[in-house]
Amino acid sequence: MFYQRVIRPILFLIDPEKIHNFTIWGLSFFSKYKLLNVLLKAKLNYTSPRLRQRLCGLNFKNPIGLAAGLDKNGQAINTWSAMGFAWAEIGSITYQAQSGNKKPRLWRLPQDKGLVVYYGLYNQGAHKIVEQLKKKTGLISASIAKSNDIALEQAADDYQATFEVVSPYADIITINLSCPNVDNFTGLQSKKLLEPILERVQSINKQQKPIWLKIGQDLSKAELDDIIYLSKKYHIDAIIACNLAKDRGSLDLKSLHRDKPGGISGEKIRDRVDKIIAYLYQNSEGQYKIIGTGGIFSGYDAYKKIKAGANLVQLITGLIYNGPMTINIINRQLENLLANDNFKHISEAVGLESGDYHLYE
Ligand SMILES: Cc1cc2nc3c(=O)[nH]c(=O)nc-3n(C[C@H](O)[C@H](O)[C@H](O)COP(=O)(O)O)c2cc1C
């Protein structure tokens, strides 16, 4: 409450990208100094037998992760776990450093509890970021993306180059296929372009790291069916649904900056993502896990995604709007919701309501 009543109104007076950079700089101190980390952990960390899961060969202390894009360069790599996240996704990382799109490139949508993001995959590049990954203590996923100056047809070579640099130092590799802010990037989700990428990545994945795919939310039924088919064929461990919304026609945004260029996060994308999760679950035949991402602000939001079919969830915007206690609060609320429904373990709730959703009417 203190964050929402006092801190947030002050932060929201300042340029969003400046606040983003300032926050990461501040959190990087916690990452460097063990004692600060221990104090943070004592205050914020939350786990329980009901929420703990073993998935993709890894132990998740609770179902909440940090989504890609907040810690692009892994500067605060060890703070996220102390803040209560079960794992953090670093990146998205490209082979070379990239400066991204011209500023301004981040806007708040306060009436819609969301953001417009137009960063365009800026990051310090795989070789620099891997030095941060080497320092990790908790579970980390490295989100890798095609470099902006590489043609779509050469994407497999580019993903391979980045994969080879970062994969020895990450627990999970996420292949980002869905950045809405780089021209044609989402075209990587087509069967023709995606198959060579998956074939290549799995052929070089000697350490058998879990491979997750991050998809967009603007896919036709045929495109989503192709992704499901290829995920099974290439033994993809999990699908992350979803990235920022590209198409904002149906979102009914109210905030001042609703027409700025970029992808939309937050509350207004939540319901569509839930439908996509349910569709992925209905068609999974248990062959991949699902990570739900988009518009989670409360334990109830996370629970809805879990009942639609998600095994784990991730967030960014909820943290920005609700502050550092968010993860702790969501986990406690989730624990109560599961207990009220007489579930002894979170896995009993996964997909229970997937049949209630209809993505393609
Ligand atoms: C500031 C910001 C930067 C982001 N950058 C990336 C990125 O580099 N790679 C990626 O896969 N997703 C990126 N995303 C998308 C998020 O990972 C997530 O899918 C999306 O924001 C929906 O979750 P949310 O509503 O909880 O924020 C970014 C989101 C935000 C808000």
PDBQT file of the ligand as one rigid body, heavy atoms in Angstrom, charges set to zero:
ROOT
HETATM    1  C1  LIG A 401       9.664  -2.998 -20.344  1.00  0.00    +0.000 C 
HETATM    2  C2  LIG A 401       9.403  -4.329 -20.989  1.00  0.00    +0.000 A 
HETATM    3  C3  LIG A 401      10.379  -4.904 -21.799  1.00  0.00    +0.000 A 
HETATM    4  C4  LIG A 401      10.154  -6.145 -22.386  1.00  0.00    +0.000 A 
HETATM    5  N1  LIG A 401      11.131  -6.726 -23.141  1.00  0.00    +0.000 NA
HETATM    6  C5  LIG A 401      10.987  -8.021 -23.545  1.00  0.00    +0.000 A 
HETATM    7  C6  LIG A 401      12.057  -8.727 -24.158  1.00  0.00    +0.000 A 
HETATM    8  O1  LIG A 401      13.158  -8.210 -24.343  1.00  0.00    +0.000 OA
HETATM    9  N2  LIG A 401      11.849 -10.021 -24.534  1.00  0.00    +0.000 N 
HETATM   10  C7  LIG A 401      10.640 -10.658 -24.334  1.00  0.00    +0.000 A 
HETATM   11  O2  LIG A 401      10.495 -11.844 -24.672  1.00  0.00    +0.000 OA
HETATM   12  N3  LIG A 401       9.598 -10.000 -23.752  1.00  0.00    +0.000 NA
HETATM   13  C8  LIG A 401       9.743  -8.729 -23.355  1.00  0.00    +0.000 A 
HETATM   14  N4  LIG A 401       8.706  -8.079 -22.731  1.00  0.00    +0.000 N 
HETATM   15  C9  LIG A 401       7.404  -8.768 -22.566  1.00  0.00    +0.000 C 
HETATM   16  C10 LIG A 401       7.261  -9.393 -21.179  1.00  0.00    +0.000 C 
HETATM   17  O3  LIG A 401       8.235 -10.383 -20.983  1.00  0.00    +0.000 OA
HETATM   18  C11 LIG A 401       5.848  -9.997 -20.986  1.00  0.00    +0.000 C 
HETATM   19  O4  LIG A 401       5.660 -11.017 -21.934  1.00  0.00    +0.000 OA
HETATM   20  C12 LIG A 401       4.745  -8.949 -21.145  1.00  0.00    +0.000 C 
HETATM   21  O5  LIG A 401       5.126  -7.716 -20.586  1.00  0.00    +0.000 OA
HETATM   22  C13 LIG A 401       3.448  -9.401 -20.501  1.00  0.00    +0.000 C 
HETATM   23  O6  LIG A 401       3.560  -9.531 -19.112  1.00  0.00    +0.000 OA
HETATM   24  P1  LIG A 401       3.098  -8.374 -18.066  1.00  0.00    +0.000 P 
HETATM   25  O7  LIG A 401       1.717  -7.944 -18.470  1.00  0.00    +0.000 OA
HETATM   26  O8  LIG A 401       3.160  -9.024 -16.732  1.00  0.00    +0.000 OA
HETATM   27  O9  LIG A 401       4.090  -7.280 -18.194  1.00  0.00    +0.000 OA
HETATM   28  C14 LIG A 401       8.905  -6.817 -22.176  1.00  0.00    +0.000 A 
HETATM   29  C15 LIG A 401       7.920  -6.209 -21.381  1.00  0.00    +0.000 A 
HETATM   30  C16 LIG A 401       8.165  -4.983 -20.779  1.00  0.00    +0.000 A 
HETATM   31  C17 LIG A 401       7.071  -4.396 -19.918  1.00  0.00    +0.000 C 
ENDROOT
TORSDOF 0
